[in-house]
């Protein structure tokens, strides 16, 4: 991919991130499909920028941020989210979809309790939670996610 193509895509991702961030911050409504799409759009744009233009991603995330709570399908849980589950708040250290030995697909996350109390009520060390991919696609979970405040 040429530098000009990358620069064009990075500029579009920055604009998308700013627009999505403004939508999320100004009219929060986790029940509204448009609001949920803005959350996904923001994550997609930031994900692209983390790979293609880390400086731009840092610029967007380096400013003021806020934590939002939302309900999403388990497969949309991302690294850095705080997953509510098992009676605790769990920091998501990593997540992916992999094949099981019998050839099925599973979604998994490596998690760790946010606080000492969370670690005591689950496991004291990071651990892995996994679920069949088909189930994970429909399993709605609560997460806390850090998003950038809208930039001027």
PAVEX-413296 format. One record per atom (N, C-alpha, C): residue in one letter; x, y, z. Coordinates in steps of 0.001 Angstrom, whole numbers, plus 500000, padded with zeros to 6 digits. Example, Ala and Ser with C-alpha at 12.3 -4.5 7.8 and 13.67 -1.06 7.14 Angstrom:
BEGIN
a513190494310507800a512300495500507800a513200496700507800s512850497750507080s513670498940507140s512900500030507870
//
This chain:
BEGIN
x500850498836500000x500000500000500000x500898501230500000x500585502211499156x501415503402499041x501232504308500254x502214505184500447x502149506122501568x500954507052501442x500613507441500195x499473508354500022x498154507646500333x498055506362499992x496848505597500317x496712505452501823x497826505139502489x497816505012503946x497439506335504590x497998507433504091x497693508758504649x496222509100504447x495675508770503285x494262509034503008x493370508220503935x493687506936504088x492894506078504985x493024506526506439x494225506953506830x494424507419508206x493613508688508451x493587509590507489x492798510812507636x491316510481507742x490853509536506941x489442509119507006x489148508457508353x490071507648508856x489870506998510155x489835508029511277x490698509045511206x490682510108512226x489349510848512209x488863511157511015x487575511854510909x486443510983511440x486475509700511113x485453508775511594x485493508665513113x486702508589513677x486846508495515133x486302509736515817x486593510893515273x486092512145515862x484565512203515802x484004511841514661x482548511865514494x481879510868515438x482417509664515514x481838508645516384x481960509050517844x483104509606518217x483314510038519594x482320511127519980x482087512069519070x481114513136519342x479714512548519505x479339511590518662x478020510957518753x477855510227520081x478883509530520482x478832508773521732x478705509703522929x479484510775522934x479527511676524086x478291512568524203x477752513015523085x476678514010523140x475294513424523335x475059512220522892x473737511609523046x473873510152523471x474434509916524669x474621508519525072x473300507786525229x473183506671524536x471977505851524623x472315504436524161x472786503594525085x473181502233524706x472053501400524102x470814501847524185x469697501116523576x469483501522522116x470113502613521687x469939503129520331x470938502448519386x470449501774518345x471367501105517405x472386502056516775x472000503309516521x472945504264515934x474074504581516911x473724504659518195x474741504920519207x475689503725519290x475161502518519294x475983501311519342x476879501217518109x476359501614516955x477171501615515737x478311502620515865x478046503761516496x479108504752516702x480222504177517570x479863503399518589x480878502752519432x481730501802518589x481079501005517758x481807500079516882x482667500838515878x482112501903515292x482880502712514337x484127503308514990x483969503782516223x485110504350516935x486183503289517167x485776502122517619x486744501053517867x487439500635516574x486688500539515479x487288500178514190x488312501225513749x487941502502513861x488841503580513439x490104503602514294x489938503473515610x491111503471516490x491973502240516255x491347501091515992x492104499880515693x492958500047514444x492380500648513405x493130500896512178x494297501848512453x494004502923513184x495044503909513444x496163503365514322x495851502480515245x496910501888516083x497937501157515227x497475500559514120x498382499848513220x499006500764512176x498183501601511535x498635502387510392x499299503704510783x498835504334511853x499353505645512249x499282505767513770x500204505094514467x500163505105515936x500174506507516535x500842507460515871x500862508829516387x499460509439516380x498700509176515319x497332509689515245x496457509034516305x496628507735516512x495865507046517553x496197507624518920x497469507870519168x497891508453520447x497331509862520606x497318510608519504x496750511965519538x495280511915519958x494530510978519389x493116510861519730x492914510351521153x493692509362521555x493522508766522882x494321509489523962x495303510289523556x496161510963524524x495502512142525206x494411512595524672x493696513717525275x492789513246526386x491734513969526592x490771513596527627x489992512367527180x489789511474528106x489011510274527822x487942510117528878x487018509257528589x486023508904529591x485685507435529438x485170506857530505x484807505452530512x483291505366530353x482864504553529399x481434504323529202x481133502867529503x479914502601529901x479458501235530129x478444500909529054x478609499773528404x477693499388527351x477506497883527334x476430497463526713x476152496044526522x476377495719525061x477230494733524816x477612494366523456x477694492843523345x477647492316522111x477906490885521949x479326490564522423x479488489424523036x480780489024523597x481905489113522562x481606488838521297x482654488849520275x483201490253520006x482530491305520486x483017492668520302x483834493165521489x484011492327522503x484850492697523636x486279492865523123x486946493932523552x488279494249523046x489294494327524182x490541494161523824x491638494307524766x491524495682525420x491646495716526737x491545496976527470x490171497225528071x489148496522527579x487810496647528167x487822496071529575x486852496489530364x486602495849531657x485300495084531494x485404493776531549x484286492869531367x483644492587532714x482332492718532792x481606492362534007x481199490901533880x481668490074534786x481323488664534730x481804487923535952x481153486837536261x481535485982537382x481511486749538705x480646487756538799x480528488543540022x481689489483540258x482432489804539192x483616490649539337x483779491534538105x484681492487538222x485099493294537068x486451492756536627x486565492436535332x487745491765534799x488378492592533689x489650492911533826x490379493601532766x490670492602531659x490325492950530420x490589492077529278x492023492336528806x492884491337528970x494287491449528597x494517491080527137x493687490181526613x493806489753525222x492529489008524868x492219488950523589x491044488227523121x491254487791521679x490615486686521314x490768486188519948x489727485097519708x489683484633518482x488881483474518105x489856482431517578x489750481205518098x490651480139517673x489869478856517452x490521477908516813x489916476597516582x490189475693517780x489199474905518147x489375473928519217x489949472650518615x490440471732519428x490986470471518891x489980469681518048x488672469822518341x487681469079517546x487217469853516310x487878470982516017x487592471718514788x486544472812514904x485953472989516065x484999474081516258x485758475378516533x485058476492516449x485664477790516758x485186478243518128x486099478888518867x485722479437520154x486279480839520302x485509481670520986x485965483008521369x486578482863522752x487702483534522983x488320483491524300x488867484850524679x489023485045525968x489656486250526489x490538485870527664x491692486476527711x492549486363528889x492186487554529767x491810487287531007x491306488331531896x492012488266533249x491852489352533980x492384489434535330x491485490371536115x491207490042537357x490388490901538190x490964492300538287x490088493299538248x490536494693538297x491138495008539660x490462494635540706x490920494927542064x491333493631542760x491938493789543918x492295492626544723x491050491814545062x489959492499545392x488710491797545711x488201491021544498x488305491610543302x487886490909542086x488754489668541865x490043489793542125x490946488645541942x490666487572542989x490309487969544179x489981486981545211x488698486230544874x487741486923544236x486466486255543947x486519485417542668x487600485539541900x487760484715540697x489072483938540828x490134484440540194x491457483827540288x492467484915540611x493491484560541328x494485485559541742x495422485955540594x495534485127539595x496407485362538441x495542485520537191x496102486071536102x495339486125534851x494870484734534441x493693484662533847x493122483385533447x492351483565532151x491954482456531567x491313482471530253x489885481968530378x488969482716529775x487579482292529696x487282482061528213x486578480989527887x486292480667526489x484850480204526358x484293480446525161x482918480052524868x482827479766523371x481964478847522996x481790478528521575x481458479804520800x482058479968519635x481895481187518854x480431481474518542x479666480469518166x478251480687517853x477498481275519031x477783480788520213x477144481315521417x477659482715521718x478959482930521577x479563484228521880x479001485348521003x478617485013519777x478084486028518872x476749486585519368x476016485813520138x474703486236520629x474686486527522120x475776486236522806x475848486432524244x476147487905524539x475192488606525105x475346490033525401x475993490178526775x477083490956526827x477808491171528074x477938492671528341x478215493005529575x478439494395529968x479936494638530048x480367495722529412x481769496119529469x481866497607529768x482993497982530306x483363499375530433x484484499595529422x484385500692528673x485367500968527623x485803502420527708x487079502660527536x487598504018527520x487510504540526096x486913505720525952x486793506345524638x487330507769524734x487792508330523615x488262509722523654x487079510671523744x487280511768524441x486290512840524416x486338513465523034x485244514045522595x485269514675521268x486339515744521185x487051515757520083x488072516768519861x487454517947519129x487929519116519428x487396520338518784x487789520391517334
//
